[in-house]
């Protein structure tokens, strides 16, 4: 019972100190400390969420369109349907698609030749790998390769070639059965569809055609590759072991981690650097809170002396200030988390409103100053697709990272309070009450 009462009065006093700024303007340490914590948390959640949106968007486009989760290079040019069925039977395998990559030159009716990577796939790709079509996002025409010499190309490539659905483009390559028999070929293809994946490299340099249509473009050095997509891409090591037991030691499956090691390594380093910056930011916030609480402890030395004189132990008084720091960290962190999540979810609406407000203000200023000077009016946009290859700001909230940011803020506040509360033991109650 005594222990319960002790905890209750410590919390009571800590709450009074925490809310003291509402009644005493000279004591606003807790308020400003909580505001500093909340602003830091808000900013970091918003920045991390937008960065995650860009990174995960790039990763998904790369894995779903180009590299796949696991690749198997085959020494044969013919598709092994038995192998496909055996790999499909593995629990974590979602889909498997055989393909051949060709490097060619492509030319429109009114354009010069441009480099293009042609991916040769089965005519029933939409059934073998439905996620591919979802990420390609065919905006004009359709992904239909059943007719001979038909092709689906990216939107940026189509624009540079001046080609649309139904138009004809020329594919040029060095083809032949052997090196000595290589000869230049130029084959006419009909554009059946145009896709816009949102990944500029693919939209500007990539096209899809069927195995039958690409036979005249091969040089004999190309190899058939099986692209495998997994239900859980993070279980790639287990799935590779299962695949290896089926295909034997001749062909070695390659994971998406190895195939895109440099790019994904750069993204990982970017994320680690951002987390280190988060830690440094809250380290600075913690130091500021410590200095603020140092001043707060000094201002409350009379209160400390009175509490000590009525029987409060140094540890109990110290716990009061630590509890105040805990309240600062929790309240500031919670407000920051709520505000950060709200801004992250509505970032595109906020940008649209900011653009509208800036545009309205500029037009108003232009009208006011129009009798004196001619100010041209331009539409203003914070985030415009004309400058960025995106229609909107991508946002991806990872709640474990939100909790990590909150933990950083909360820990910085509590550690700062614990450090500042250590000065409580330096005060001698008799001296303070005697002189003040």
C-alpha positions as a Markdown table, in Angstrom:
| # | Residue | x | y | z |
|---|---|---|---|---|
| 1 | Unk | 0.0 | 0.0 | 0.0 |
| 2 | Unk | 2.8 | 2.4 | 0.9 |
| 3 | Unk | 4.6 | 1.6 | -2.3 |
| 4 | Unk | 1.4 | 2.3 | -4.3 |
| 5 | Unk | 1.0 | 5.6 | -2.5 |
| 6 | Unk | 4.6 | 6.5 | -3.3 |
| 7 | Unk | 4.1 | 5.9 | -7.0 |
| 8 | Unk | 0.9 | 7.9 | -7.0 |
| 9 | Unk | 2.4 | 11.0 | -5.5 |
| 10 | Unk | 5.4 | 10.8 | -7.8 |
| 11 | Unk | 3.1 | 10.6 | -10.8 |
| 12 | Unk | 1.0 | 13.4 | -9.4 |
| 13 | Unk | 3.9 | 15.8 | -8.9 |
| 14 | Unk | 5.4 | 14.9 | -12.3 |
| 15 | Unk | 2.1 | 15.7 | -14.0 |
| 16 | Unk | 1.9 | 19.0 | -12.2 |
| 17 | Unk | 5.4 | 19.9 | -13.4 |
| 18 | Unk | 4.5 | 18.7 | -16.9 |
| 19 | Unk | 1.5 | 20.9 | -17.1 |
| 20 | Unk | 3.0 | 23.9 | -15.3 |
| 21 | Unk | 3.6 | 25.8 | -18.5 |
| 22 | Unk | -0.1 | 26.4 | -18.9 |
| 23 | Unk | -0.1 | 28.4 | -15.7 |
| 24 | Unk | 3.4 | 29.8 | -15.5 |
| 25 | Unk | 4.9 | 31.3 | -18.6 |
| 26 | Unk | 8.3 | 31.2 | -17.1 |
| 27 | Unk | 8.2 | 27.4 | -16.9 |
| 28 | Unk | 7.5 | 26.1 | -20.5 |
| 29 | Unk | 10.3 | 23.6 | -20.7 |
| 30 | Unk | 8.0 | 20.5 | -21.1 |
| 31 | Unk | 5.9 | 22.1 | -23.7 |
| 32 | Unk | 8.7 | 23.2 | -26.0 |
| 33 | Unk | 10.5 | 19.9 | -25.5 |
| 34 | Unk | 7.4 | 17.9 | -26.5 |
| 35 | Unk | 7.0 | 20.2 | -29.5 |
| 36 | Unk | 10.6 | 19.5 | -30.5 |
| 37 | Unk | 10.1 | 15.8 | -30.2 |
| 38 | Unk | 6.8 | 15.8 | -32.2 |
| 39 | Unk | 8.2 | 17.9 | -35.0 |
| 40 | Unk | 11.2 | 15.6 | -35.3 |
| 41 | Unk | 9.0 | 12.5 | -35.4 |
| 42 | Unk | 6.6 | 14.1 | -37.8 |
| 43 | Unk | 9.4 | 15.1 | -40.3 |
| 44 | Unk | 11.2 | 11.7 | -40.1 |
| 45 | Unk | 8.0 | 9.6 | -40.6 |
| 46 | Unk | 7.0 | 11.7 | -43.6 |
| 47 | Unk | 10.5 | 11.6 | -45.2 |
| 48 | Unk | 10.9 | 7.8 | -44.5 |
| 49 | Unk | 7.4 | 7.0 | -45.9 |
| 50 | Unk | 8.1 | 8.9 | -49.1 |
| 51 | Unk | 11.5 | 7.4 | -49.5 |
| 52 | Unk | 10.0 | 3.9 | -48.9 |
| 53 | Unk | 7.4 | 4.7 | -51.6 |
| 54 | Unk | 10.1 | 5.4 | -54.2 |
| 55 | Unk | 12.4 | 2.5 | -53.2 |
| 56 | Unk | 9.7 | -0.2 | -53.0 |
| 57 | Unk | 8.2 | 1.1 | -56.2 |
| 58 | Unk | 11.5 | 0.7 | -58.0 |
| 59 | Unk | 12.2 | -2.7 | -56.4 |
| 60 | Unk | 8.7 | -4.1 | -57.4 |
| 61 | Unk | 9.1 | -2.8 | -61.0 |
| 62 | Unk | 12.5 | -4.4 | -61.3 |
| 63 | Unk | 11.5 | -7.7 | -59.8 |
| 64 | Unk | 8.1 | -8.0 | -61.5 |
| 65 | Unk | 9.0 | -6.8 | -65.0 |
| 66 | Unk | 12.7 | -7.5 | -65.6 |
| 67 | Unk | 14.7 | -9.6 | -63.2 |
| 68 | Unk | 12.2 | -11.9 | -61.4 |
| 69 | Unk | 12.9 | -13.4 | -57.9 |
| 70 | Unk | 14.9 | -16.4 | -59.2 |
| 71 | Unk | 16.4 | -17.0 | -62.6 |
| 72 | Unk | 17.6 | -20.2 | -64.2 |
| 73 | Unk | 19.6 | -20.1 | -67.4 |
| 74 | Unk | 19.1 | -23.1 | -69.7 |
| 75 | Unk | 21.5 | -24.4 | -72.2 |
| 76 | Unk | 18.7 | -25.3 | -74.5 |
| 77 | Unk | 16.7 | -23.0 | -76.7 |
| 78 | Unk | 13.5 | -25.1 | -76.4 |
| 79 | Unk | 11.1 | -24.7 | -73.5 |
| 80 | Unk | 11.1 | -27.7 | -71.1 |
| 81 | Unk | 7.4 | -28.0 | -70.1 |
| 82 | Unk | 8.2 | -30.8 | -67.7 |
| 83 | Unk | 10.7 | -28.7 | -65.8 |
| 84 | Unk | 8.1 | -25.9 | -65.6 |
| 85 | Unk | 5.5 | -28.2 | -64.1 |
| 86 | Unk | 8.0 | -29.6 | -61.6 |
| 87 | Unk | 9.1 | -26.1 | -60.5 |
| 88 | Unk | 5.4 | -25.0 | -60.2 |
| 89 | Unk | 4.8 | -27.8 | -57.8 |
| 90 | Unk | 7.1 | -26.1 | -55.2 |
| 91 | Unk | 5.0 | -24.5 | -52.5 |
| 92 | Unk | 6.6 | -21.0 | -52.6 |
| 93 | Unk | 6.6 | -20.7 | -56.4 |
| 94 | Unk | 3.9 | -18.4 | -57.7 |
| 95 | Unk | 4.7 | -18.4 | -61.5 |
| 96 | Unk | 7.4 | -19.3 | -64.0 |
| 97 | Unk | 7.9 | -17.7 | -67.4 |
| 98 | Unk | 10.5 | -18.7 | -70.0 |
| 99 | Unk | 12.0 | -15.8 | -72.0 |
| 100 | Unk | 14.9 | -14.8 | -74.3 |
| 101 | Unk | 16.5 | -11.3 | -74.2 |
| 102 | Unk | 17.7 | -9.8 | -77.5 |
| 103 | Unk | 19.6 | -6.6 | -78.1 |
| 104 | Unk | 18.3 | -4.9 | -81.2 |
| 105 | Unk | 17.9 | -1.6 | -82.9 |
| 106 | Unk | 14.4 | -0.3 | -83.5 |
| 107 | Unk | 13.3 | 2.4 | -86.0 |
| 108 | Unk | 10.0 | 4.1 | -86.6 |
| 109 | Unk | 8.6 | 5.5 | -89.9 |
| 110 | Unk | 10.0 | 8.9 | -89.2 |
| 111 | Unk | 12.8 | 8.3 | -86.6 |
| 112 | Unk | 16.3 | 7.1 | -86.4 |
| 113 | Unk | 17.4 | 3.8 | -85.1 |
| 114 | Unk | 17.4 | 3.5 | -81.3 |
| 115 | Unk | 18.7 | 0.8 | -79.0 |
| 116 | Unk | 16.1 | -1.5 | -77.6 |
| 117 | Unk | 16.0 | -4.7 | -75.5 |
| 118 | Unk | 13.4 | -7.1 | -76.9 |
| 119 | Unk | 12.2 | -9.8 | -74.5 |
| 120 | Unk | 10.8 | -12.8 | -76.3 |
| 121 | Unk | 8.1 | -14.6 | -74.3 |
| 122 | Unk | 5.3 | -17.2 | -74.9 |
| 123 | Unk | 2.1 | -16.1 | -76.5 |
| 124 | Unk | 0.1 | -17.0 | -73.4 |
| 125 | Unk | 2.2 | -14.8 | -71.1 |
| 126 | Unk | -0.9 | -13.3 | -69.5 |
| 127 | Unk | -1.8 | -16.7 | -68.1 |
| 128 | Unk | 1.7 | -17.8 | -67.1 |
| 129 | Unk | 2.6 | -14.5 | -65.4 |
| 130 | Unk | -0.4 | -12.3 | -64.8 |
| 131 | Unk | 1.6 | -10.0 | -62.5 |
| 132 | Unk | 3.8 | -8.9 | -65.4 |
| 133 | Unk | 0.8 | -7.4 | -67.3 |
| 134 | Unk | -0.4 | -5.7 | -64.1 |
| 135 | Unk | 3.0 | -3.9 | -63.6 |
| 136 | Unk | 3.5 | -3.2 | -67.3 |
| 137 | Unk | 0.1 | -1.3 | -67.3 |
| 138 | Unk | -0.8 | -1.5 | -71.0 |
| 139 | Unk | -2.4 | 1.9 | -71.6 |
| 140 | Unk | -3.1 | 1.6 | -75.4 |
| 141 | Unk | -3.9 | -1.5 | -77.4 |
| 142 | Unk | -3.4 | -4.9 | -75.7 |
| 143 | Unk | -0.7 | -7.3 | -74.7 |
| 144 | Unk | -1.5 | -9.7 | -77.6 |
| 145 | Unk | 1.4 | -11.5 | -79.3 |
| 146 | Unk | -0.5 | -14.3 | -81.0 |
| 147 | Unk | -0.1 | -12.8 | -84.4 |
| 148 | Unk | 3.3 | -13.2 | -86.1 |
| 149 | Unk | 5.6 | -10.2 | -86.0 |
| 150 | Unk | 3.7 | -8.2 | -83.4 |
| 151 | Unk | 5.3 | -6.2 | -80.6 |
| 152 | Unk | 4.4 | -4.4 | -77.4 |
| 153 | Unk | 6.6 | -1.4 | -76.6 |
| 154 | Unk | 7.1 | 1.2 | -73.8 |
| 155 | Unk | 5.3 | 4.5 | -73.9 |
| 156 | Unk | 8.5 | 6.6 | -74.0 |
| 157 | Unk | 10.0 | 4.4 | -76.8 |
| 158 | Unk | 6.8 | 4.7 | -78.8 |
| 159 | Unk | 6.9 | 8.5 | -78.4 |
| 160 | Unk | 10.5 | 8.7 | -79.5 |
| 161 | Unk | 9.7 | 6.5 | -82.5 |
| 162 | Unk | 6.5 | 8.4 | -83.4 |
| 163 | Unk | 4.7 | 5.1 | -83.3 |
| 164 | Unk | 1.2 | 4.2 | -82.1 |
| 165 | Unk | -1.0 | 1.1 | -81.9 |
| 166 | Unk | -1.3 | -0.4 | -85.4 |
| 167 | Unk | 1.8 | 1.3 | -86.8 |
| 168 | Unk | 4.8 | -0.5 | -88.1 |
| 169 | Unk | 8.4 | -0.4 | -86.7 |
| 170 | Unk | 11.6 | -2.0 | -88.0 |
| 171 | Unk | 13.8 | -4.2 | -85.8 |
| 172 | Unk | 17.4 | -4.6 | -87.0 |
| 173 | Unk | 19.8 | -7.2 | -85.7 |
| 174 | Unk | 22.7 | -9.5 | -86.6 |
| 175 | Unk | 21.1 | -12.9 | -87.1 |
| 176 | Unk | 22.4 | -16.3 | -88.0 |
| 177 | Unk | 23.1 | -19.8 | -86.8 |
| 178 | Unk | 26.8 | -19.3 | -86.2 |
| 179 | Unk | 29.3 | -16.4 | -86.0 |
| 180 | Unk | 30.3 | -16.8 | -89.7 |
| 181 | Unk | 26.8 | -16.8 | -90.9 |
| 182 | Unk | 25.8 | -13.6 | -89.1 |
| 183 | Unk | 24.1 | -11.1 | -91.4 |
| 184 | Unk | 22.1 | -7.9 | -90.8 |
| 185 | Unk | 18.4 | -8.4 | -90.8 |
| 186 | Unk | 15.6 | -5.9 | -90.8 |
| 187 | Unk | 12.1 | -7.2 | -89.9 |
| 188 | Unk | 8.9 | -5.2 | -89.8 |
| 189 | Unk | 6.8 | -5.5 | -86.6 |
| 190 | Unk | 3.3 | -4.2 | -85.9 |
| 191 | Unk | 2.7 | -2.4 | -82.6 |
| 192 | Unk | -0.1 | -4.2 | -80.8 |
| 193 | Unk | 0.2 | -2.4 | -77.5 |
| 194 | Unk | 2.0 | 0.3 | -75.6 |
| 195 | Unk | 2.7 | 0.0 | -71.8 |
| 196 | Unk | 3.6 | 2.6 | -69.2 |
| 197 | Unk | 5.1 | 0.9 | -66.2 |
| 198 | Unk | 6.3 | 4.1 | -64.5 |
| 199 | Unk | 9.9 | 3.0 | -64.6 |
| 200 | Unk | 11.6 | 5.2 | -67.2 |
| 201 | Unk | 14.3 | 2.7 | -68.2 |
| 202 | Unk | 11.8 | 0.1 | -69.2 |
| 203 | Unk | 9.3 | 2.5 | -70.8 |
| 204 | Unk | 12.1 | 3.9 | -73.0 |
| 205 | Unk | 14.1 | 0.9 | -74.0 |
| 206 | Unk | 12.0 | -2.3 | -73.7 |
| 207 | Unk | 9.7 | -4.2 | -75.9 |
| 208 | Unk | 8.0 | -7.7 | -75.9 |
| 209 | Unk | 7.4 | -10.1 | -78.7 |
| 210 | Unk | 6.7 | -13.8 | -79.1 |
| 211 | Unk | 9.2 | -16.7 | -79.5 |
| 212 | Unk | 8.0 | -17.3 | -83.0 |
| 213 | Unk | 8.3 | -13.7 | -84.0 |
| 214 | Unk | 11.8 | -13.3 | -82.7 |
| 215 | Unk | 13.4 | -16.4 | -84.4 |
| 216 | Unk | 14.6 | -14.2 | -87.3 |
| 217 | Unk | 16.4 | -11.9 | -84.9 |
| 218 | Unk | 18.5 | -14.4 | -83.0 |
| 219 | Unk | 22.3 | -14.8 | -83.5 |
| 220 | Unk | 22.6 | -18.2 | -81.9 |
| 221 | Unk | 24.3 | -16.9 | -78.8 |
| 222 | Unk | 21.1 | -16.2 | -76.9 |
| 223 | Unk | 20.0 | -18.5 | -74.1 |
| 224 | Unk | 16.6 | -19.4 | -72.7 |
| 225 | Unk | 16.0 | -18.2 | -69.2 |
| 226 | Unk | 13.3 | -19.2 | -66.8 |
| 227 | Unk | 12.0 | -16.3 | -64.6 |
| 228 | Unk | 10.5 | -17.5 | -61.4 |
| 229 | Unk | 8.3 | -15.4 | -59.1 |
| 230 | Unk | 7.8 | -16.4 | -55.5 |
| 231 | Unk | 4.9 | -15.9 | -53.1 |
| 232 | Unk | 7.4 | -14.7 | -50.5 |
| 233 | Unk | 10.5 | -13.3 | -52.1 |
| 234 | Unk | 12.4 | -13.3 | -48.8 |
| 235 | Unk | 12.3 | -17.2 | -48.7 |
| 236 | Unk | 14.4 | -17.3 | -51.9 |
| 237 | Unk | 17.2 | -19.4 | -50.3 |
| 238 | Unk | 14.8 | -22.2 | -49.3 |
| 239 | Unk | 13.2 | -22.1 | -52.7 |
| 240 | Unk | 16.6 | -22.3 | -54.5 |
| 241 | Unk | 17.4 | -25.4 | -52.5 |
| 242 | Unk | 14.1 | -27.0 | -53.6 |
| 243 | Unk | 14.7 | -26.0 | -57.2 |
| 244 | Unk | 18.3 | -27.3 | -57.2 |
| 245 | Unk | 17.1 | -30.7 | -56.1 |
| 246 | Unk | 14.8 | -30.8 | -59.2 |
| 247 | Unk | 17.2 | -29.4 | -61.9 |
| 248 | Unk | 20.4 | -31.0 | -60.6 |
| 249 | Unk | 23.8 | -29.4 | -60.4 |
| 250 | Unk | 24.1 | -28.4 | -64.1 |
| 251 | Unk | 22.0 | -25.2 | -63.9 |
| 252 | Unk | 22.5 | -22.8 | -60.9 |
| 253 | Unk | 19.5 | -20.7 | -59.9 |
| 254 | Unk | 20.3 | -17.0 | -59.2 |
| 255 | Unk | 18.4 | -15.1 | -56.5 |
| 256 | Unk | 17.2 | -11.5 | -57.0 |
| 257 | Unk | 19.6 | -10.5 | -54.2 |
| 258 | Unk | 22.6 | -11.5 | -56.3 |
| 259 | Unk | 21.2 | -10.4 | -59.7 |
| 260 | Unk | 20.6 | -6.8 | -58.5 |
| 261 | Unk | 23.2 | -6.7 | -55.7 |
| 262 | Unk | 24.7 | -3.3 | -56.6 |
| 263 | Unk | 21.4 | -1.5 | -57.0 |
| 264 | Unk | 19.7 | -3.0 | -53.9 |
| 265 | Unk | 23.0 | -2.5 | -52.0 |
| 266 | Unk | 22.8 | 1.2 | -52.8 |
| 267 | Unk | 19.2 | 1.3 | -51.6 |
| 268 | Unk | 20.1 | -0.5 | -48.4 |
| 269 | Unk | 23.0 | 1.9 | -47.7 |
| 270 | Unk | 20.6 | 4.8 | -48.4 |
| 271 | Unk | 18.1 | 3.4 | -45.8 |
| 272 | Unk | 20.9 | 2.8 | -43.2 |
| 273 | Unk | 22.2 | 6.3 | -43.7 |
| 274 | Unk | 18.8 | 7.7 | -43.2 |
| 275 | Unk | 18.3 | 5.8 | -40.0 |
| 276 | Unk | 21.7 | 7.1 | -38.8 |
| 277 | Unk | 20.5 | 10.6 | -39.5 |
| 278 | Unk | 17.3 | 9.9 | -37.5 |
| 279 | Unk | 19.5 | 8.8 | -34.6 |
| 280 | Unk | 21.6 | 11.9 | -34.9 |
| 281 | Unk | 18.6 | 14.2 | -35.0 |
| 282 | Unk | 17.1 | 12.7 | -31.9 |
| 283 | Unk | 20.5 | 12.8 | -30.2 |
| 284 | Unk | 20.5 | 16.6 | -30.8 |
| 285 | Unk | 16.9 | 16.8 | -29.6 |
| 286 | Unk | 17.9 | 14.8 | -26.5 |
| 287 | Unk | 20.8 | 17.2 | -25.7 |
| 288 | Unk | 18.5 | 20.1 | -26.0 |
| 289 | Unk | 15.9 | 18.5 | -23.7 |
| 290 | Unk | 18.7 | 17.8 | -21.2 |
| 291 | Unk | 19.8 | 21.4 | -21.1 |
| 292 | Unk | 16.2 | 22.5 | -20.8 |
| 293 | Unk | 15.5 | 20.1 | -18.0 |
| 294 | Unk | 18.8 | 21.2 | -16.3 |
| 295 | Unk | 17.3 | 24.7 | -16.1 |
| 296 | Unk | 14.0 | 23.4 | -15.0 |
| 297 | Unk | 15.6 | 21.4 | -12.1 |
| 298 | Unk | 17.5 | 24.5 | -11.1 |
| 299 | Unk | 14.3 | 26.7 | -11.1 |
| 300 | Unk | 12.6 | 24.1 | -9.0 |
| 301 | Unk | 15.3 | 23.7 | -6.4 |
| 302 | Unk | 13.0 | 25.2 | -3.7 |
| 303 | Unk | 10.3 | 22.6 | -4.6 |
| 304 | Unk | 13.0 | 19.9 | -4.4 |
| 305 | Unk | 14.1 | 21.2 | -1.0 |
| 306 | Unk | 10.6 | 21.2 | 0.4 |
| 307 | Unk | 10.0 | 17.6 | -0.9 |
| 308 | Unk | 13.2 | 16.5 | 0.7 |
| 309 | Unk | 12.4 | 18.2 | 4.0 |
| 310 | Unk | 9.0 | 16.4 | 4.2 |
| 311 | Unk | 10.6 | 13.0 | 3.8 |
| 312 | Unk | 11.0 | 12.4 | 0.1 |
| 313 | Unk | 14.1 | 10.4 | -0.7 |
| 314 | Unk | 16.6 | 11.7 | -3.4 |
| 315 | Unk | 15.6 | 8.7 | -5.5 |
| 316 | Unk | 11.9 | 9.6 | -5.4 |
| 317 | Unk | 12.6 | 13.2 | -6.3 |
| 318 | Unk | 14.8 | 12.0 | -9.2 |
| 319 | Unk | 12.0 | 9.7 | -10.3 |
| 320 | Unk | 9.7 | 12.7 | -10.6 |
| 321 | Unk | 11.9 | 14.4 | -13.2 |
| 322 | Unk | 12.5 | 11.1 | -15.0 |
| 323 | Unk | 8.7 | 10.6 | -15.2 |
| 324 | Unk | 8.4 | 14.1 | -16.5 |
| 325 | Unk | 10.8 | 13.2 | -19.3 |
| 326 | Unk | 8.9 | 10.0 | -20.0 |
| 327 | Unk | 5.7 | 12.1 | -20.4 |
| 328 | Unk | 7.5 | 14.6 | -22.7 |
| 329 | Unk | 8.8 | 11.8 | -24.9 |
| 330 | Unk | 5.5 | 9.8 | -25.0 |
| 331 | Unk | 3.2 | 12.8 | -25.6 |
| 332 | Unk | 5.6 | 14.5 | -28.1 |
| 333 | Unk | 6.3 | 11.1 | -29.9 |
| 334 | Unk | 2.6 | 10.2 | -30.0 |
| 335 | Unk | 1.6 | 13.6 | -31.5 |
| 336 | Unk | 4.4 | 13.3 | -34.0 |
| 337 | Unk | 3.4 | 9.8 | -35.0 |
| 338 | Unk | -0.3 | 10.8 | -35.5 |
| 339 | Unk | 0.7 | 14.0 | -37.4 |
| 340 | Unk | 3.3 | 12.2 | -39.5 |
| 341 | Unk | 0.9 | 9.4 | -40.5 |
| 342 | Unk | -1.8 | 12.0 | -41.4 |
| 343 | Unk | 0.6 | 14.0 | -43.6 |
| 344 | Unk | 2.1 | 10.9 | -45.2 |
| 345 | Unk | -1.3 | 9.5 | -46.2 |
| 346 | Unk | -2.5 | 12.9 | -47.5 |
| 347 | Unk | 0.8 | 14.2 | -49.0 |
| 348 | Unk | -0.6 | 14.4 | -52.5 |
| 349 | Unk | -3.6 | 16.3 | -51.4 |
| 350 | Unk | -1.4 | 18.7 | -49.4 |
| 351 | Unk | 0.8 | 19.3 | -52.4 |
| 352 | Unk | -2.2 | 19.9 | -54.6 |
| 353 | Unk | -3.6 | 22.4 | -52.0 |
| 354 | Unk | -0.2 | 24.1 | -51.7 |
| 355 | Unk | 0.0 | 24.4 | -55.5 |
| 356 | Unk | -3.5 | 25.8 | -55.7 |
| 357 | Unk | -2.8 | 28.3 | -52.9 |
| 358 | Unk | 0.5 | 29.5 | -54.4 |
| 359 | Unk | -1.2 | 29.8 | -57.9 |
| 360 | Unk | -4.1 | 31.8 | -56.4 |
| 361 | Unk | -1.8 | 34.1 | -54.5 |
| 362 | Unk | 0.3 | 34.7 | -57.6 |
| 363 | Unk | -2.7 | 35.5 | -59.7 |
| 364 | Unk | -4.0 | 37.9 | -57.0 |
| 365 | Unk | -0.7 | 39.7 | -56.8 |
| 366 | Unk | -0.6 | 39.9 | -60.6 |
| 367 | Unk | -4.1 | 41.5 | -60.7 |
| 368 | Unk | -3.1 | 44.0 | -58.0 |
| 369 | Unk | 0.1 | 45.0 | -59.8 |
| 370 | Unk | -1.3 | 44.8 | -63.3 |
| 371 | Unk | -1.8 | 48.6 | -63.7 |
| 372 | Unk | 1.9 | 49.1 | -63.0 |
| 373 | Unk | 3.7 | 46.1 | -64.4 |
| 374 | Unk | 2.8 | 43.1 | -66.6 |
| 375 | Unk | 3.3 | 39.9 | -64.6 |
| 376 | Unk | 2.8 | 36.7 | -66.7 |
| 377 | Unk | 0.7 | 34.1 | -65.0 |
| 378 | Unk | 2.0 | 30.5 | -64.8 |
| 379 | Unk | 0.3 | 27.5 | -63.3 |
| 380 | Unk | 2.2 | 26.5 | -60.2 |
| 381 | Unk | 2.5 | 22.9 | -59.0 |
| 382 | Unk | 4.6 | 21.6 | -56.1 |
| 383 | Unk | 4.8 | 18.2 | -57.7 |
| 384 | Unk | 4.2 | 18.1 | -61.4 |
| 385 | Unk | 4.3 | 15.0 | -63.7 |
| 386 | Unk | 5.9 | 17.3 | -66.3 |
| 387 | Unk | 9.1 | 17.5 | -64.2 |
| 388 | Unk | 9.0 | 14.0 | -62.5 |
| 389 | Unk | 8.3 | 10.7 | -64.2 |
| 390 | Unk | 5.4 | 10.1 | -61.7 |
| 391 | Unk | 1.8 | 11.0 | -61.5 |
| 392 | Unk | 1.8 | 11.3 | -57.8 |
| 393 | Unk | 4.2 | 11.1 | -54.8 |
| 394 | Unk | 4.5 | 7.4 | -53.8 |
| 395 | Unk | 4.1 | 6.7 | -50.1 |
| 396 | Unk | 4.7 | 3.4 | -48.3 |
| 397 | Unk | 4.3 | 3.4 | -44.5 |
| 398 | Unk | 6.2 | 0.6 | -42.7 |
| 399 | Unk | 4.8 | 0.4 | -39.2 |
| 400 | Unk | 8.0 | -1.2 | -37.7 |
| 401 | Unk | 9.9 | 1.8 | -38.9 |
| 402 | Unk | 7.3 | 4.2 | -37.4 |
| 403 | Unk | 7.7 | 2.3 | -34.1 |
| 404 | Unk | 11.5 | 2.6 | -34.4 |
| 405 | Unk | 11.3 | 6.4 | -34.9 |
| 406 | Unk | 9.0 | 6.7 | -31.9 |
| 407 | Unk | 11.4 | 4.5 | -29.9 |
| 408 | Unk | 14.3 | 6.8 | -30.8 |
| 409 | Unk | 12.4 | 9.9 | -29.7 |
| 410 | Unk | 11.1 | 8.3 | -26.5 |
| 411 | Unk | 14.5 | 7.0 | -25.6 |
| 412 | Unk | 16.2 | 10.3 | -26.2 |
| 413 | Unk | 13.7 | 12.1 | -24.0 |
| 414 | Unk | 14.0 | 9.6 | -21.1 |
| 415 | Unk | 17.8 | 9.5 | -21.2 |
| 416 | Unk | 17.9 | 13.3 | -21.2 |
| 417 | Unk | 15.6 | 13.5 | -18.3 |
| 418 | Unk | 17.6 | 10.8 | -16.4 |
| 419 | Unk | 20.8 | 12.8 | -17.0 |
| 420 | Unk | 19.2 | 16.1 | -15.8 |
| 421 | Unk | 17.6 | 14.5 | -12.8 |
| 422 | Unk | 21.0 | 13.4 | -11.5 |
| 423 | Unk | 21.6 | 17.0 | -10.3 |
| 424 | Unk | 18.8 | 16.6 | -7.7 |
| 425 | Unk | 21.3 | 14.9 | -5.4 |
| 426 | Unk | 23.6 | 18.0 | -5.6 |
| 427 | Unk | 21.1 | 20.2 | -3.7 |
| 428 | Unk | 21.2 | 20.4 | 0.1 |
| 429 | Unk | 17.7 | 21.2 | 1.4 |
| 430 | Unk | 18.9 | 23.1 | 4.5 |
| 431 | Unk | 21.1 | 25.4 | 2.5 |
| 432 | Unk | 18.4 | 26.1 | -0.1 |
| 433 | Unk | 15.7 | 26.8 | 2.5 |
| 434 | Unk | 18.1 | 29.0 | 4.5 |
| 435 | Unk | 19.2 | 31.3 | 1.7 |
| 436 | Unk | 16.0 | 31.3 | -0.3 |
